[in-house]
Amino acid sequence: MNLTSTGYNPDFDLDLRAGALGEHLVGTFWEDLQRAGTVEVKVDRGAWKTGNHYVEVHQWDGQRWKESGLSITKAEWWAVVSPSGKGFMVVKVELLKELVKKAPARTQPISSPKTNATSGRLVKMDDLWRAMMYGENTSE
């Protein structure tokens, strides 16, 4: 009976290093939270349907566009939360800022008198995931 998958060759040393890297990252995340509690949390209802995460960078204040969202966050981490509340993706803000630089611009229309118009970027969830996994800025 062959229990190995095609294309994957288990290697204890590589798996151990990857596990240690993962534990270090999670440890860094928890330390950052304990030190400063700096996580920007966004529930993006459309991201899970469209495959794009809308990242606000400006807001219309009635007279002019001013920086907002990612442009002014003091957070070190950015969380994209599923609307079901069953999961989330957390990335370093510096990585998201790199992806946003190359992402397409989009203006969000005013949906109610209580909501200001915003300007932002659409970051592909696949690009976010790939950059997180491999350290690549894949947005074009």
ABEGO torsion letter per residue (X at the ends): XBABBBGBBBBAAAAAAAAAAAAAAAAAAAAAAAAAGBBBBBBBAAAAAAGBBBBBABBBAGABBBBBEAAABABABBBBBBAAGABBBBBBAAAAAAAAAABBBBBBBBABAABBBBBBBBBBAAAAAAAAAAGBBABX
